[in-house]
Amino acid sequence: MLIEIAAVIAVPSALLYALGIVVFWLRIANEYDSISISTTWYAASLVPRSTAAASGIEVILRGVLYGTLLSSVVLFIEYMVN
């Protein structure tokens, strides 16, 4: 029972951290075009874990927010047409 609870906590945390690292890597790679890929990965790996996880959460929540807004606009337009 305790192992399942730990897995439920650990797996999303690891995925959010990985997503946050990728987000920071993309930000650094887009900002500095002349730096190599390995250097940008190294720079992204220096970001603290909590900051990377928070960035992953931000990306997911932003996607949910934009998806909700887009579907609301589509439903509103559909309602107005009919």
N, C-alpha and C positions, 0 to 999 in steps of 0.2 A: 504494500500500500504506500509506504513512504517513498519507494523508488519511483512509482508512477507520479507522485506529487512532485518529486524533484525533477523528473523529466518534463512535466508540464511547465515548470518554471524555467528550466534550463534551455530548452529548445527554442522558445520564442526569444529569450534573451540573446542567445547566440546568433539567431537570424537577424535580429535588430542591430546587433553590433556589426555583423558582416555587411548589412545594408548601409549602415552609417559609414563604414570604412570606404565602401564603393562610392558613396555620395561625396565624401571628402576627396577621394582620389579624382573623381570627375571634376570637382570644383578647382582643384589645384591644376589638373591637366589643361582645363580650359583657360585658366588665368595665365599660366606660363607656358607658352607654346614651345619654347626653345629647350625645355628641360626634358630629359629622357623619361621613359615610362618607369624604369626601375627607381629613379630618383623621386618621382611623384608618388609611387607606391610606398617608398620609405617615408616620405613626408607625411603621407596619410596614416601610416602606422604609428606615428608619434602622437597622434590625437588621443587624449585620454578615453578610456572605455566608456565612461558615463556620457561624455560629449558625443561619441560616435553612436551610442545607443539612442540618445536623445535626437540626434539627426535622423536616424532610421525611423523613429516614431514620428518625427515631423513629416517625413516623406510619405509615410502611410496615411497619416491624418489629412495631409494636404490632398492626397489622391482621393480619399473618401469625400472630403469636402467638395472638391471639383466635380467628382462624379455625381454627388447629390445635387449640386447646383445645375449641372448640365441636364440631368434627368428631369429636374423641376421645370427648367425652361422648355424642354421638349414636351413635357406633359401639358404645360400651360399653352403652348402653341397648338398642340393637338386639340385641347379643350376649346380654344378660341376658334379654330377652323370648323369644328363640328358645332 
